[in-house]
Amino acid sequence: MATTAGRMFEKGNYVYTYTEVPASNPGYAWRDGMVSGNGENGYITSGSPYSDSFIFQHMWFNYPSREPRFIPGELTEQLEDARWNVFNQNDQWKIKDENGSTRIRTFYYSYHPGHQLRLNMSNRGSVSGYERWTNYETAETGVRYADEYGRWIRTSFTSRADNVSITKLEQSAAGSKLNMTISIDDISNMSRARNGTSEVTALQYKKLVDPQAEYIAQIVHYPSYEGSELSNGGYAGLTQVLVVNGTKKRVQLDDTNETMNVGSDPNPAIQIIDADAVYLITQSNRTNEMGRIEDFAGMAHYSLVEQLFQHTNAVAQKYKDPDGRFDYYAALAPHAEQHAAEFNAVRFSLAGEDADKNADNLALIHAQQATVSKINHAFVEQVYNQGRYAMICCSGSSAPRLYGMWTGEWNPGWRGIYTLDANVNLQVAAMNTGHMTQAQLGYIAFFLRNSPDFEYNARMAYGMHDALQVSVNSDGDRGMHVEYDNDYPFEYWNAGASWCLLPIYEYWQCYGNRKIPIVESMRIHELQSLLSVNDGGLTDEEFSHLLRKGYLDLEKDILLPLLTKQANFWEQICTPEYYTDTNGNACHQSGKVSLNPGEKYMIIPAYSPENNPIGYNSTITANATMDISAARDGLLMVISMEKAVKREGYEAAIVKWEALLELLPDYKYDVDGALREWAMNEYTENNNHRHLSHLYVAWPAYETQNNKALATAAKIALENRDKYNTKDATAGHGWMHKALVSARLKEGEGVISSLLPMMTDGGYYTSLMTDHDTNRRNHCYCTDTSFGVVGAINEALLFSNTGEIEVLPAVPSDWQSGSIDGLMARTQVEVKQLSWDLLSGIAQVTLSSSIDENTIKLSAGIPWTKAIVNGGESEVLIDEMGKHIRLTLSADVNVTVVFI
């Protein structure tokens, strides 16, 4: 148990240093702050003793720009040109705009922070005994220090139960009262706010303090751009201030002359005098109905601010103690119960004495950096827990953004959006096996919210109907094709629907069918045409019935219709006019209506992020291996779902999808046996790249698990990336992708070598949150490493798919002894306990099925000769993939297996 005065918890992190976020020109200091969140609201706090900053967050904040919110008409018109030029290997063909000029890429809206609250303490002395911490079980962050006035403690959390952030400040242990000023920092002074690409200066805002100093708030009107859904929109953040045995008053600070600030009192604040305690209750939100920006400066009443005050006030009244004072611990309790249940569902531990497991963050970081060839066991345990913690904090309302849900800067790197061709996919890799319950609901809501645009993409890029094409990026509000040019032909990335539906399918594999509550963020009223396998969608009567139910059936209402529409995409992209002959050569025959025996479809055009063949200077290609694998996996998923639901006509649908599977392109292999990134005789492989898109066959798909030849080819392809990738090898997402692939290929040492670069260089901040790069070259806060580590460790210690479980498939040789308890297997089984001791050659696993008659093929990735099941030796079976035993599990009955 990690304990000091004022801090007592078994699971959490702490550090003896802080990085103050100055009110002016704060740079990147906010990245060292500690975080909390509930998936919608959250904060980053610096923990500075005398000038603490809280940067509040809201998952759906989007800053508008002049960029288009529609797909240009030229997209559809260029499809045939794209196909013809790719087929003829004309790498000089350019994507044109409506005026015939080479298209310049446009972008989505940008994520942005909420108000930056400043707590300036009047009593200042010489700080000693400083520390700040994060409690993983309660999602509390805390600060403790001492000075001439005594020992001070303050704690904060974002409530999952009440959707507010709460901070408690108390007088010192020596009885010194609280004297402080609470203010809001100028937007222009927040990190990178002056970067003109986000057009921050076009907004207008006000700082508000009501006459009785009940709250301090910031209200912001977005710029008004034609065609923007946010043209009359804006956001607000409000902090209610409760004072015990002291006084508070509204004061006016010096005017900073910020032109964006159009308030009549530009810099109001709240002064606290001689208080025993202060409680801050904060909530942020946004609206599309703030009125015209031309009227904003003259407004005196703001509906959004009133809503926030009503909500925070309701929380303040809800948790009063018998003396009528706000009870922080009463407010904490219902939240902590929910959050702790999520966090404690999985427990990971490694034996080893290479570092003190109670060491602070900096000591752990330095211990890991001092050993560049080996993972420090204490460090990896802590970053695993930190990753799980942060995943939970930003789950429930949406998928995680590139920044999770936290940013302290305007115009963050890559706009802080959702990137769906690797980053989000990595960030949710541990969601299902990690035994979470809220993350999947947020992810499903995010996918459904964007699905109308995904249908729009397929129609505009390919002229398809009743089909889905996921965009490479989304800002959360929109996911239509606006980001594309010749260097980044995102409109021809085809694998997205299969890849992004796979986590929802895996949710079903882990937990079975579920009722998914209908929530506002789904935008359910835009989904009538999508939530049915039938072309045209649900009838009015069917849709009304769905709304009355108040939930979506995971199998019938979500997976079957959406998987069908991704399968429709693969069916419609395949045209007999472009095909490969029996020798695998690319062919074109205008007007051809069917394939001959031995011929295969070509998937053309294609895009394998973000690579191109050697000697071919375009990323618009054909037969990307990623597409082939995604198509195969997507068709197998829809076939499986048809068999599960057994809707009327399912037999004919299965026959159709199985026939299409047989006509997809074959994988191709290089002269060294490596799986090629493009299944084209006409291309030359290019391994000098961080993306591993062609290894989709190993992760996220499962083809290599039961195909030794394909697994060997994938291993050689992975080795080639190691051997030849000399450029841009700093990106965390590249290393995490490699770690996940290595785990699936049962290469434990490959997992370690993939995790080490981010761990031994500059990937981790003192908060244990992560950067985009090993060396912070882009200065981009990014959570795909933090979350990706969790996914890689889960996969290294447990592989599962429907009907099969392998324990310790890729356990690193240095991890001689350890345990991981609570993982979910993708076959409706909880792995209640998994422990191993490699020196003794023993592994033990306890399984619990949620259904009866659950037949499992169980194996272990360490040398073993016999398996003891509940005390009795089991028959060992051998097939072409190796040794295993077969178990038939009953619901909620624990079965323990020891491999020796």
Secondary structure, 3 states (H helix, E strand, C coil): CEEECCEEECCEEEECCCCCCCCCCCCCHHHHCEEEECCCEEEEECCCCCEEEEEEEECCCCECCCCCCCCCCHHHHCHHHHHHHHHCCCCCCCCECCCCCECCCCCCCECCCCCEEEEEECCCCCCEEEEEEEECCCCEEEEEEEECCEEEEEEEEECCCCCCEEEEEECCCCCCCEEEEEEECCHHHCECCCCHHHCHHHCEEEEEECCCCCEEEEEEECCCCCCCCCCCCEEEEEEEEEEECCEEEEEECCCCCCCCECCCCCCEEEEEEEECEEEEEEEEEEECCCCCHHHHHHCCCCHHHHHHHHHHHHHHHHCECCCCCECHHHHHHHHHHHHHHHHCCCEEEECCCCCCCCCCHHHHHHHHHCCCCCCCHHHHHHHHHHHHHHHHHCCCCCCCECCECCCCECCCHHHHCEECCCHHHHHCCCCCCCCCCCHHHHHHHHHHHHHHHHHHHHHHHHCCCCCCCCCCEECCCCCCCCCCCCCCCHHHCCCHHHHHHHHHHHHHHHHCCCEEECCHHHCHHHCCCCCCCCCCCCCHHHHHHHHHHCEEEHHHHHHHHHHHHHHHHHHHHCCCCEEECCCCCEEECCCCCCCCCCCEECCCCECCCCCCCCCCCCCCECCEHHHHHHHHHHHHHHHHHHHHHCCCCHHHHHHHHHHHHHHCCCCCECCCCCECCECCCCCCCCCCCCCCHHHHHCCCCCHHHHCHHHHHHHHHHHHHHHHHCCCCCCEHHHHHHHHHHHHHCCCHHHHHHHHHHHHHCCCECCCCCEECECCCCCCCECCHHHHHHHHHHHHHHEEEECCEEEECCCCCCCCCEEEEECEEECCCEEEEEEEEECCCCEEEEEEEECCCCEEEEEEECCCCCCEEECCEEECCEEECCEEEEEEEECECCCEEEEEC
